[in-house]
Amino acid sequence: MADYQAPLRDMRFVLEEVLAAPAQWARLPALAGVADVDTAAAVLEEAGKLTSATIAPLNRSGDEEGCHWQDGAVRTPAGFAAAWRAWAEGGWVGVCGDPAYGGMGMPKALGAQIEEMLNSANLAFALYPMLTAGACLELSAHASAELKARYLPKLYSGEWAGVMCLTEPHAGTDLGLIRTRAEPQLDGSYQLTGNKIFITGGEQDLTENIIHLVLARLPDAPAGSRGISLFLVPKFLVNADGSLGGHNPLSCGSIEHKMGIKGASTCVMNYDGASAWLVGEPHKGLAAMFTMMNYERLAVGIQGLAAGERSYQGAVAYARERLQSRAPQGTQAPDRIADPIIVHPDVRRMLLTMKALTEGGRAFSSYVALQLDAAKFAEDPLERQRAEGLVALLTPVAKAFLTDLGLEICVHGQQVLGGHGYIREWGQEQLVRDVRITQIYEGTNGIQALDLAGRKLVGSDGALYRLFSDEVHAFIAAAGPELAEFSTPLAQALDNLDALSAWLVERGQHDPREIGAASVEYLQVFGYTAYAYLWARMAAAALGREGDFYTAKLATARFYFARLLPRIHSLSAAVRAGSAPLYGLDEALF
């Protein structure tokens, strides 16, 4: 498979020319001077070098070897420990972390590009720093000053890693069913007992300590999700001077044998009276966890985008070299025994679909990340409130739509290679296996669709949706005639989404089954319309500019509007079919 090359030119185009991110960061005092145009470009350049040269070469070997578990210990694939050290020593684990504790303080919209590069290079490896960053975010937002001072510097430096421990064998989506218990001790700590499954990085050989953030119940906890608290549980206890003490009574009971991401250890964790410390308030653990969820769910969406980018690069390289038949319009390579397959209409359809969805996904994920920056750092309460509303609305779309399309893109990449796409040596089949999990973890895509349609749309009586719709309407109104080929179909798509949203709000308030019946297709319509908005903005930035990059950008925009945006029509029809067809078959007849 072709070597991975970070798409730095497109990343800079999105940040600088489409979203004007550096200008927006400059307005936020916490980010002013931290990430100007030159600094951001230098950061991206260095991350691109490290991911391409050091981490990407471990992708296939890590998949072939996988992780090994023996007597409670996990050994990661050869090369992972050295790659972790290189990543940590560059400060990349804490790139968006709090500078007060050793983080670099970079904006999320810049961090999103770094995450994409890391995941394109090696999705399994990327899970270790991603989950550590999530644990840092959680501690930064909710932990006491003492816990922050003791744990954050070592986590940001990469000397220690962090993991999130939510799921139990009987409790996945419905975390209100968890049974893990925490008993208060006289010294203010807790003893935690229980079992967790699917804990990525719960045990590994990359770092000297692993900090587990665990959801559990206190003895006086009310039933359901309102009775969950969040605890910090280190693998090794930490002394007052920061040195490591004894091994906490927790262990890895086994690791899962998985379809993909084999270089990431997915652990069964057992806690047998492990010492733990409360993070945040009692019984408020689930609410605290949602501080992290918006970031983590966008990060998973970026995994889907990243796998698609890697697949696209491999498919394009293959299509330019693979000779097969002659082009339908006549010979294109007379000096060769056949034409390269990139001349054939169906191959071009697949490649352009991959390119349009990948570049649209990059713009959309960056747009959502920019809202996270505003929600966190804006000083104007109205600006912050609006950004928080957009984040709440768009996070389930980012997680589900980016990962659904990530699988579609990778399947196209596999198909371009034909039989070679099914063979391990070419790398495409690994991408299909690896990306599949992104539709499942951090809340399945069906759950994301329910969140969007139920809580965010119907639950707010359309108020959150109008934040997005009003912004797109304003863009369309300001568009000049030179943009009409893009703004006109965008306006039609938005009118369709406006009407569909109003229909679902009305139906969902009278029959809750309608929400679940419509939710997946509704999210897809939303996603394609949101991509159309970003593609129109990219076209506006490219119009009138000279050079191959801008020529390609406009041609890809035209392909998106002509061949991909029309998918909304069949999806909208499915939404309007309502819930009745789902309940026309008695369950005994399935």
BABA-20991 format. One record per residue (C-alpha): x, y negated, z; residue number from 0. Coordinates in pm, 1 decimal. Layout:
REM BABA-20991
> c1_c2_c3_i
> X_Y_Z_NUM
...
REM end
This chain:
REM BABA-20991
> c1_c2_c3_i
> 0.0_0.0_0.0_0
> 117.2_-356.2_-67.4_1
> 306.3_-529.2_212.2_2
> 92.4_-769.3_414.8_3
> 147.1_-1139.1_349.5_4
> -28.0_-1389.1_575.7_5
> -266.9_-1610.0_370.8_6
> -114.7_-1931.6_505.4_7
> -217.4_-2149.9_212.5_8
> -582.6_-2063.1_251.1_9
> -569.7_-2102.4_629.2_10
> -427.3_-2452.6_596.0_11
> -684.2_-2539.1_330.3_12
> -967.8_-2440.5_564.5_13
> -827.6_-2618.3_869.0_14
> -696.6_-2933.1_703.7_15
> -899.6_-2994.5_388.2_16
> -1237.8_-2837.5_463.4_17
> -1290.7_-2871.5_839.6_18
> -1047.2_-3158.8_911.6_19
> -959.5_-2971.9_1230.5_20
> -646.2_-3173.5_1323.8_21
> -850.3_-3495.3_1321.1_22
> -1110.7_-3334.0_1544.0_23
> -845.8_-3207.1_1784.6_24
> -696.8_-3556.5_1803.0_25
> -1030.2_-3686.6_1937.6_26
> -1019.9_-3441.6_2229.2_27
> -780.3_-3564.9_2501.1_28
> -681.9_-3213.9_2610.4_29
> -573.2_-3130.0_2255.2_30
> -444.1_-3466.9_2134.5_31
> -77.8_-3428.9_2044.7_32
> -84.4_-3053.9_2099.7_33
> -172.7_-2941.6_1748.4_34
> -127.1_-3205.9_1480.9_35
> -96.0_-3106.9_1113.9_36
> 277.7_-3039.6_1125.2_37
> 269.6_-2849.5_1454.1_38
> -19.9_-2633.6_1339.4_39
> 157.0_-2555.7_1012.1_40
> 475.6_-2457.6_1194.6_41
> 284.1_-2233.3_1435.3_42
> 106.9_-2058.0_1148.1_43
> 434.0_-2013.0_959.2_44
> 605.3_-1847.4_1255.1_45
> 307.1_-1624.3_1332.1_46
> 296.7_-1520.8_966.7_47
> 661.9_-1419.6_971.1_48
> 629.4_-1213.3_1289.2_49
> 310.1_-1034.5_1190.4_50
> 429.6_-956.8_837.9_51
> 784.8_-847.2_919.4_52
> 757.0_-685.2_1264.2_53
> 401.3_-572.5_1333.5_54
> 255.2_-481.4_994.1_55
> 519.8_-210.4_924.0_56
> 393.9_-20.3_1232.0_57
> 36.5_2.4_1107.4_58
> 50.0_335.9_926.9_59
> 305.5_501.2_1155.7_60
> 98.7_399.2_1458.3_61
> -208.2_555.4_1301.4_62
> -22.8_875.1_1214.7_63
> 127.5_916.5_1561.4_64
> -150.0_774.8_1778.5_65
> -133.7_752.8_2157.2_66
> -34.3_1041.0_2382.8_67
> -177.1_1113.9_2729.7_68
> -13.6_1342.2_2983.5_69
> -63.8_1358.8_3359.9_70
> -234.8_1020.3_3370.1_71
> 31.7_838.5_3168.1_72
> -13.9_702.3_2816.0_73
> 261.5_666.1_2559.0_74
> 188.0_430.7_2270.2_75
> 324.7_494.3_1919.7_76
> 692.8_441.9_1844.4_77
> 776.3_76.7_1790.6_78
> 475.9_-65.4_1975.4_79
> 671.0_-151.8_2291.5_80
> 937.0_-341.8_2094.7_81
> 666.1_-518.4_1894.1_82
> 490.8_-618.4_2216.8_83
> 814.9_-764.9_2350.6_84
> 864.1_-964.6_2031.1_85
> 506.9_-1094.5_2048.1_86
> 530.9_-1178.2_2417.2_87
> 873.3_-1342.5_2400.4_88
> 742.3_-1579.1_2133.6_89
> 472.8_-1701.2_2371.8_90
> 194.9_-1566.3_2150.6_91
> 0.4_-1388.9_2427.5_92
> -71.9_-1725.4_2590.7_93
> -96.9_-1933.1_2273.8_94
> -438.4_-2072.8_2373.6_95
> -380.5_-2039.0_2747.5_96
> -389.1_-2300.6_3020.4_97
> -57.0_-2495.1_3020.3_98
> -79.6_-2532.2_3398.9_99
> 2.5_-2161.1_3429.0_100
> 237.5_-2117.5_3134.7_101
> 2.1_-2107.1_2836.6_102
> 66.4_-2306.8_2520.7_103
> -271.7_-2482.0_2526.2_104
> -337.8_-2450.5_2153.2_105
> -694.6_-2492.7_2018.6_106
> -908.2_-2188.9_1946.0_107
> -947.1_-2282.8_1579.1_108
> -570.8_-2244.0_1541.5_109
> -566.6_-1933.5_1758.6_110
> -830.4_-1778.4_1531.8_111
> -586.3_-1786.9_1239.4_112
> -317.9_-1620.4_1451.4_113
> -567.1_-1352.5_1556.3_114
> -651.4_-1287.5_1193.1_115
> -286.5_-1240.7_1100.0_116
> -222.3_-1008.1_1392.6_117
> -529.8_-796.8_1317.8_118
> -452.6_-778.5_946.2_119
> -103.8_-662.7_1030.9_120
> -211.2_-394.7_1278.4_121
> -561.7_-386.6_1423.6_122
> -483.3_-118.9_1682.3_123
> -180.1_-305.4_1817.6_124
> -370.8_-636.0_1817.4_125
> -618.1_-505.1_2074.0_126
> -359.3_-518.6_2353.6_127
> -287.8_-895.3_2331.2_128
> -650.7_-971.1_2242.7_129
> -783.0_-811.6_2560.7_130
> -508.3_-973.2_2765.4_131
> -612.3_-1313.0_2629.1_132
> -972.9_-1234.0_2719.5_133
> -876.1_-1144.1_3076.0_134
> -679.0_-1469.0_3101.3_135
> -978.1_-1668.0_2981.5_136
> -1198.1_-1503.5_3242.6_137
> -953.4_-1570.0_3526.2_138
> -893.3_-1927.0_3413.0_139
> -1266.5_-1999.9_3421.1_140
> -1373.4_-1815.6_3736.3_141
> -1087.3_-1698.3_3958.8_142
> -972.8_-1873.0_4273.9_143
> -664.4_-2094.1_4263.3_144
> -471.8_-1823.6_4449.5_145
> -559.8_-1552.7_4198.0_146
> -480.1_-1782.1_3904.1_147
> -138.1_-1868.3_4043.4_148
> -57.5_-1505.6_4116.6_149
> -172.4_-1345.8_3790.7_150
> -200.6_-1592.3_3502.5_151
> 171.1_-1673.3_3452.4_152
> 263.8_-1304.9_3420.3_153
> -29.2_-1240.3_3187.3_154
> 50.8_-1537.0_2963.3_155
> 415.7_-1431.8_2946.7_156
> 317.9_-1081.2_2839.7_157
> 500.3_-920.0_3132.5_158
> 159.4_-792.3_3239.5_159
> -146.2_-703.7_3029.7_160
> -515.6_-739.1_3100.5_161
> -817.1_-520.5_3023.1_162
> -1193.3_-548.6_3056.2_163
> -1380.1_-262.2_3226.5_164
> -1754.5_-268.9_3168.6_165
> -1891.3_54.6_3021.5_166
> -1982.6_367.3_3218.6_167
> -2095.0_702.4_3075.7_168
> -2461.0_619.5_3142.5_169
> -2441.9_240.4_3102.6_170
> -2338.1_78.5_2775.3_171
> -2556.7_-203.9_2649.6_172
> -2765.6_-196.1_2969.8_173
> -2498.1_-290.9_3221.2_174
> -2761.6_-324.7_3491.2_175
> -2731.8_54.1_3529.2_176
> -2367.6_58.4_3640.7_177
> -2282.9_254.9_3958.3_178
> -1925.2_149.6_4036.4_179
> -1916.1_21.0_4397.2_180
> -1703.4_-231.7_4583.9_181
> -1686.5_-224.1_4964.8_182
> -1569.9_-541.0_5149.1_183
> -1259.5_-511.1_5369.9_184
> -1158.4_-712.6_5677.0_185
> -877.0_-891.3_5490.0_186
> -1116.0_-1031.3_5226.9_187
> -1033.1_-772.1_4961.4_188
> -1257.4_-486.7_4846.9_189
> -1225.1_-114.1_4792.1_190
> -1357.6_-20.0_4448.8_191
> -1478.2_328.2_4354.6_192
> -1623.0_446.9_4025.5_193
> -1557.5_547.5_3667.4_194
> -1534.1_351.9_3343.7_195
> -1510.1_474.5_2985.3_196
> -1395.3_326.2_2654.1_197
> -1139.1_104.3_2829.6_198
> -899.3_-14.3_2560.0_199
> -550.7_-49.4_2701.9_200
> -656.2_77.1_3044.2_201
> -324.8_263.9_3056.4_202
> -20.4_203.9_2833.5_203
> 359.1_179.5_2840.1_204
> 394.6_-175.1_2703.7_205
> 393.6_-374.0_3028.6_206
> 501.8_-327.2_3387.9_207
> 155.3_-396.2_3525.4_208
> -203.9_-385.3_3395.9_209
> -471.9_-610.5_3541.4_210
> -819.2_-457.0_3524.8_211
> -1126.6_-681.7_3538.2_212
> -1401.8_-448.6_3655.3_213
> -1777.7_-490.1_3688.0_214
> -1910.5_-330.1_4008.0_215
> -2181.6_-359.4_4273.4_216
> -2153.7_-484.6_4630.6_217
> -2342.1_-293.1_4904.1_218
> -2611.6_-563.1_4925.3_219
> -2645.1_-606.1_4548.1_220
> -2995.7_-643.7_4405.1_221
> -3098.2_-396.0_4138.5_222
> -3029.5_-457.4_3772.1_223
> -2798.1_-700.5_3601.3_224
> -2843.5_-961.2_3876.5_225
> -2653.8_-738.6_4115.0_226
> -2323.9_-713.7_3929.0_227
> -1999.5_-869.7_4051.8_228
> -1660.1_-903.9_3884.0_229
> -1336.6_-780.5_4043.8_230
> -966.9_-798.4_3969.9_231
> -799.4_-459.4_4016.3_232
> -423.6_-441.1_3943.6_233
> -256.0_-113.8_3850.7_234
> 27.0_-206.3_4086.0_235
> -43.1_-420.4_4389.3_236
> 122.0_-761.8_4384.8_237
> 310.3_-889.1_4687.6_238
> 287.0_-1246.7_4814.5_239
> 616.0_-1334.3_4642.3_240
> 487.6_-1204.7_4308.0_241
> 687.6_-881.3_4313.6_242
> 520.4_-547.2_4250.3_243
> 414.8_-326.0_4536.1_244
> 266.5_20.3_4546.0_245
> 46.1_193.2_4290.3_246
> -321.1_113.5_4341.1_247
> -541.3_426.8_4362.9_248
> -665.0_415.3_4006.5_249
> -582.4_650.7_3720.0_250
> -640.4_728.2_3355.5_251
> -833.1_1054.6_3337.7_252
> -794.2_1098.3_2961.6_253
> -787.7_911.9_2632.3_254
> -1044.1_936.9_2355.3_255
> -973.2_1102.8_2019.4_256
> -1112.7_852.2_1774.8_257
> -1196.6_794.3_1409.9_258
> -961.4_495.2_1389.9_259
> -752.9_241.7_1587.4_260
> -547.9_538.8_1701.4_261
> -259.5_324.2_1820.6_262
> -486.9_165.4_2082.4_263
> -531.0_371.9_2397.6_264
> -902.6_411.7_2471.6_265
> -913.1_535.3_2828.8_266
> -1136.0_697.3_3085.9_267
> -1050.5_511.6_3407.3_268
> -1108.4_642.6_3760.2_269
> -1104.3_410.1_4062.9_270
> -1069.4_591.7_4395.4_271
> -1090.5_323.2_4661.7_272
> -868.4_86.7_4463.6_273
> -789.3_-250.8_4617.9_274
> -980.7_-524.6_4438.3_275
> -1041.5_-898.1_4463.2_276
> -1363.6_-1079.6_4380.8_277
> -1355.4_-1308.4_4076.7_278
> -1617.0_-1582.1_4095.7_279
> -1930.7_-1555.1_4305.6_280
> -2093.6_-1235.8_4436.9_281
> -2362.8_-1094.5_4205.8_282
> -2263.2_-1339.0_3929.5_283
> -2023.8_-1109.3_3745.6_284
> -2229.1_-1062.9_3432.0_285
> -2279.1_-1437.1_3392.9_286
> -1905.5_-1486.7_3442.6_287
> -1831.3_-1221.6_3180.8_288
> -2030.0_-1417.0_2924.0_289
> -1772.5_-1695.8_2952.3_290
> -1539.2_-1459.4_2775.2_291
> -1795.1_-1295.1_2547.8_292
> -1829.3_-1582.8_2301.4_293
> -1453.2_-1575.8_2246.9_294
> -1425.6_-1197.6_2240.1_295
> -1717.8_-1150.0_2003.1_296
> -1571.8_-1404.0_1762.6_297
> -1239.2_-1222.2_1799.5_298
> -1404.6_-893.2_1700.3_299
> -1563.8_-1066.0_1401.6_300
> -1216.2_-1183.1_1304.1_301
> -1103.0_-819.4_1317.9_302
> -1355.8_-741.9_1044.3_303
> -1231.0_-1039.2_842.3_304
> -869.4_-936.0_895.5_305
> -922.0_-577.7_780.8_306
> -1094.4_-710.3_471.2_307
> -802.7_-941.8_392.7_308
> -554.8_-654.5_422.2_309
> -773.7_-436.1_200.0_310
> -807.8_-712.0_-58.8_311
> -432.7_-763.6_-80.9_312
> -377.0_-393.4_-140.4_313
> -658.4_-366.2_-395.2_314
> -540.1_-664.0_-601.4_315
> -182.4_-535.2_-612.8_316
> -304.0_-192.5_-725.4_317
> -546.5_-331.1_-985.4_318
> -269.8_-532.4_-1149.6_319
> -45.9_-226.6_-1189.0_320
> -281.2_67.2_-1244.9_321
> -325.4_137.5_-1618.7_322
> -654.9_290.9_-1731.2_323
> -836.4_258.9_-2066.8_324
> -870.9_-59.9_-2268.7_325
> -1067.7_-369.8_-2178.7_326
> -1422.1_-384.3_-2325.3_327
> -1335.7_-708.0_-2508.4_328
> -1031.3_-547.4_-2671.6_329
> -671.4_-464.1_-2587.1_330
> -520.9_-698.2_-2327.8_331
> -177.4_-537.3_-2284.8_332
> -69.4_-421.9_-2633.7_333
> 281.1_-337.3_-2516.1_334
> 146.3_-82.3_-2265.1_335
> -29.8_251.9_-2308.5_336
> -346.6_114.4_-2145.7_337
> -470.2_-206.1_-1981.6_338
> -444.6_-269.6_-1607.2_339
> -778.1_-198.5_-1440.7_340
> -817.2_-561.1_-1329.7_341
> -951.9_-634.4_-1679.8_342
> -1257.9_-411.1_-1631.5_343
> -1586.1_-580.0_-1528.1_344
> -1667.4_-346.6_-1239.5_345
> -1320.4_-379.4_-1088.1_346
> -1343.8_-757.4_-1117.9_347
> -1685.9_-742.3_-950.6_348
> -1539.1_-558.1_-653.6_349
> -1230.5_-778.4_-626.4_350
> -1429.4_-1100.9_-651.1_351
> -1676.2_-971.9_-392.9_352
> -1385.2_-898.1_-159.8_353
> -1226.2_-1236.2_-224.4_354
> -1547.7_-1436.7_-186.2_355
> -1654.0_-1263.4_134.7_356
> -1306.2_-1280.6_287.6_357
> -1248.7_-1648.1_214.2_358
> -1605.4_-1731.5_316.7_359
> -1552.2_-1538.8_639.1_360
> -1230.3_-1725.9_712.3_361
> -1404.7_-2060.3_673.5_362
> -1703.2_-1951.1_883.1_363
> -1497.3_-1801.9_1167.3_364
> -1282.2_-2115.8_1175.5_365
> -1595.1_-2330.7_1187.1_366
> -1726.5_-2133.6_1486.9_367
> -1386.5_-2155.8_1658.4_368
> -1392.1_-2533.0_1611.3_369
> -1726.1_-2542.5_1794.8_370
> -1563.6_-2350.0_2081.1_371
> -1294.6_-2619.9_2099.8_372
> -1557.4_-2893.2_2118.7_373
> -1763.1_-2701.2_2374.7_374
> -1458.6_-2662.1_2598.0_375
> -1278.0_-2994.0_2555.7_376
> -1523.5_-3265.0_2438.6_377
> -1565.0_-3545.2_2692.7_378
> -1896.0_-3669.0_2552.9_379
> -2169.0_-3461.3_2724.4_380
> -2395.2_-3473.2_2416.9_381
> -2116.3_-3355.1_2186.6_382
> -2027.5_-3077.6_2427.5_383
> -2391.7_-2973.4_2466.1_384
> -2443.6_-2960.3_2090.6_385
> -2127.7_-2752.7_2043.3_386
> -2235.7_-2514.2_2319.1_387
> -2569.3_-2468.8_2143.9_388
> -2403.1_-2394.1_1811.3_389
> -2166.5_-2147.2_1977.4_390
> -2458.4_-1966.1_2139.3_391
> -2643.0_-1949.6_1806.9_392
> -2353.0_-1855.8_1581.4_393
> -2157.6_-1610.6_1799.3_394
> -2381.4_-1308.7_1725.5_395
> -2371.3_-1396.9_1354.8_396
> -1991.9_-1419.4_1361.7_397
> -1953.4_-1085.8_1538.4_398
> -2205.6_-887.2_1337.1_399
> -2188.4_-1042.7_990.6_400
> -1809.8_-1058.0_972.2_401
> -1777.0_-695.1_1076.4_402
> -2057.9_-566.8_853.8_403
> -1890.5_-738.7_561.0_404
> -1549.7_-620.1_681.4_405
> -1659.5_-261.1_627.6_406
> -1812.1_-346.0_288.4_407
> -1489.0_-516.4_178.8_408
> -1273.5_-224.2_290.8_409
> -1498.1_24.7_111.5_410
> -1463.8_-185.9_-205.0_411
> -1085.3_-180.8_-158.9_412
> -1090.9_195.9_-125.5_413
> -1309.1_221.8_-436.4_414
> -1074.8_5.5_-645.5_415
> -799.9_259.1_-579.8_416
> -1026.5_548.4_-679.0_417
> -883.2_882.8_-566.8_418
> -576.3_709.9_-424.4_419
> -807.3_514.5_-194.3_420
> -899.2_842.8_-27.5_421
> -536.4_941.5_29.6_422
> -364.2_843.6_352.5_423
> -40.9_715.3_196.8_424
> -214.0_420.8_27.1_425
> -358.4_274.3_346.6_426
> -713.0_198.6_232.8_427
> -873.5_493.7_408.2_428
> -713.7_384.0_737.0_429
> -865.1_37.7_700.6_430
> -1209.4_194.1_649.8_431
> -1163.3_403.6_964.0_432
> -1018.4_119.8_1171.0_433
> -1274.1_-145.4_1080.9_434
> -1570.3_81.5_1156.4_435
> -1539.6_32.7_1533.4_436
> -1580.3_-342.6_1500.3_437
> -1950.6_-294.9_1427.2_438
> -1987.7_-98.7_1751.4_439
> -1783.7_-243.4_2038.4_440
> -1832.8_-576.3_2218.5_441
> -2206.2_-522.0_2167.8_442
> -2327.4_-326.3_1865.6_443
> -2434.5_-526.1_1563.8_444
> -2796.1_-429.8_1624.5_445
> -2769.3_-585.5_1970.7_446
> -2612.5_-897.1_1818.5_447
> -2906.7_-924.9_1579.2_448
> -3153.3_-891.5_1868.4_449
> -2964.1_-1162.9_2054.9_450
> -2982.6_-1397.0_1756.6_451
> -3347.8_-1335.1_1672.0_452
> -3479.0_-1287.3_2025.5_453
> -3284.9_-1506.9_2265.4_454
> -3136.5_-1768.1_2036.6_455
> -3417.9_-1820.7_1784.4_456
> -3749.5_-1720.4_1943.2_457
> -3623.3_-1774.8_2298.4_458
> -3535.7_-2137.9_2228.8_459
> -3849.0_-2192.3_2014.9_460
> -3616.3_-2269.0_1724.9_461
> -3426.1_-2548.9_1903.4_462
> -3082.7_-2387.0_1870.1_463
> -3147.8_-2302.7_1507.4_464
> -3231.8_-2664.4_1428.6_465
> -2883.1_-2772.5_1539.2_466
> -2739.4_-2575.1_1250.9_467
> -3016.6_-2646.4_1002.1_468
> -3002.8_-3022.5_1059.9_469
> -2627.3_-3025.8_998.8_470
> -2660.1_-2840.1_669.5_471
> -2951.3_-3060.9_558.1_472
> -2735.6_-3367.2_629.1_473
> -2452.4_-3221.9_418.2_474
> -2690.2_-3156.0_129.8_475
> -2836.9_-3506.3_150.6_476
> -2489.1_-3661.1_134.8_477
> -2371.3_-3444.8_-156.0_478
> -2316.3_-3629.0_-481.9_479
> -2422.4_-3512.7_-829.0_480
> -2077.7_-3362.3_-891.1_481
> -2157.9_-3102.4_-622.4_482
> -2506.0_-3019.5_-751.9_483
> -2413.7_-2672.7_-883.3_484
> -2340.8_-2576.1_-521.9_485
> -2564.6_-2804.3_-314.3_486
> -2881.6_-2719.3_-508.8_487
> -2871.1_-2339.3_-446.7_488
> -2757.3_-2411.9_-90.5_489
> -3066.9_-2627.7_-39.3_490
> -3288.0_-2350.4_-175.0_491
> -3124.3_-2093.1_53.3_492
> -3163.7_-2322.1_354.9_493
> -3529.9_-2386.0_276.4_494
> -3575.8_-2008.7_268.8_495
> -3397.7_-1966.4_603.5_496
> -3596.7_-2253.0_758.3_497
> -3922.7_-2090.8_653.2_498
> -3809.8_-1743.8_761.1_499
> -3702.5_-1874.6_1101.3_500
> -4036.9_-2050.6_1155.8_501
> -4220.4_-1733.4_1051.3_502
> -4021.9_-1520.1_1296.9_503
> -4069.2_-1766.1_1583.7_504
> -4444.1_-1761.0_1531.5_505
> -4468.7_-1382.1_1490.2_506
> -4220.1_-1302.7_1766.8_507
> -4404.1_-1505.7_2027.8_508
> -4716.4_-1292.6_1975.4_509
> -4564.1_-947.5_1916.9_510
> -4213.3_-873.6_2051.4_511
> -4183.4_-574.2_1817.3_512
> -4157.9_-817.3_1527.2_513
> -3827.1_-951.3_1663.5_514
> -3657.8_-612.6_1668.2_515
> -3804.8_-513.4_1334.5_516
> -3674.8_-826.6_1160.9_517
> -3353.6_-894.8_1351.6_518
> -3087.9_-717.2_1142.8_519
> -3208.9_-845.9_807.8_520
> -3268.6_-1191.6_955.8_521
> -2907.2_-1206.8_1076.1_522
> -2790.2_-1107.2_729.8_523
> -2995.4_-1383.3_565.1_524
> -2852.3_-1627.5_818.6_525
> -2499.7_-1508.0_747.2_526
> -2521.4_-1540.8_369.8_527
> -2674.3_-1888.1_406.1_528
> -2403.1_-1995.6_650.8_529
> -2137.0_-1871.8_408.7_530
> -2308.4_-2071.8_133.6_531
> -2273.6_-2384.2_349.1_532
> -1902.6_-2320.0_400.0_533
> -1851.3_-2231.2_34.2_534
> -2017.5_-2558.5_-66.7_535
> -1782.1_-2743.7_167.8_536
> -1483.8_-2558.9_19.9_537
> -1602.5_-2643.8_-331.2_538
> -1635.6_-3009.5_-230.7_539
> -1274.5_-3005.0_-105.1_540
> -1151.1_-2838.9_-426.0_541
> -1339.5_-3047.5_-682.9_542
> -1116.6_-3283.7_-875.5_543
> -796.4_-3127.5_-741.1_544
> -532.1_-2987.1_-973.8_545
> -353.0_-2655.0_-943.7_546
> -421.7_-2283.4_-958.1_547
> -528.6_-2267.9_-593.6_548
> -817.5_-2510.1_-644.6_549
> -912.2_-2355.5_-978.6_550
> -940.3_-2015.3_-810.7_551
> -1134.8_-2162.0_-520.3_552
> -1399.7_-2312.2_-748.8_553
> -1428.4_-1995.4_-960.4_554
> -1476.5_-1788.0_-644.6_555
> -1737.3_-2033.3_-514.7_556
> -1931.0_-1998.0_-838.7_557
> -1915.2_-1619.3_-809.1_558
> -2048.3_-1636.2_-451.2_559
> -2347.7_-1849.2_-545.6_560
> -2424.2_-1648.4_-860.3_561
> -2372.0_-1290.6_-740.4_562
> -2375.7_-1273.8_-359.1_563
> -2608.1_-1541.6_-222.5_564
> -2906.5_-1389.1_-411.2_565
> -2892.4_-1096.4_-167.0_566
> -3101.1_-1314.3_66.8_567
> -3414.3_-1255.1_-140.0_568
> -3446.7_-880.9_-81.2_569
> -3343.1_-922.9_282.5_570
> -3605.9_-1192.6_335.0_571
> -3870.6_-969.4_183.1_572
> -3773.2_-695.1_429.1_573
> -3809.6_-938.4_721.9_574
> -4155.8_-1046.0_608.9_575
> -4268.5_-684.0_577.4_576
> -4305.0_-695.3_956.6_577
> -4293.3_-418.4_1213.0_578
> -4588.7_-210.1_1087.6_579
> -4381.4_10.7_850.2_580
> -4152.9_104.7_1143.6_581
> -4445.4_235.1_1347.9_582
> -4636.5_411.1_1070.0_583
> -4470.9_744.2_1151.3_584
> -4542.8_923.1_1476.4_585
> -4224.6_1001.7_1667.8_586
> -4305.8_1372.9_1657.9_587
> -4277.6_1362.5_1279.8_588
> -3922.6_1230.4_1260.5_589
REM end
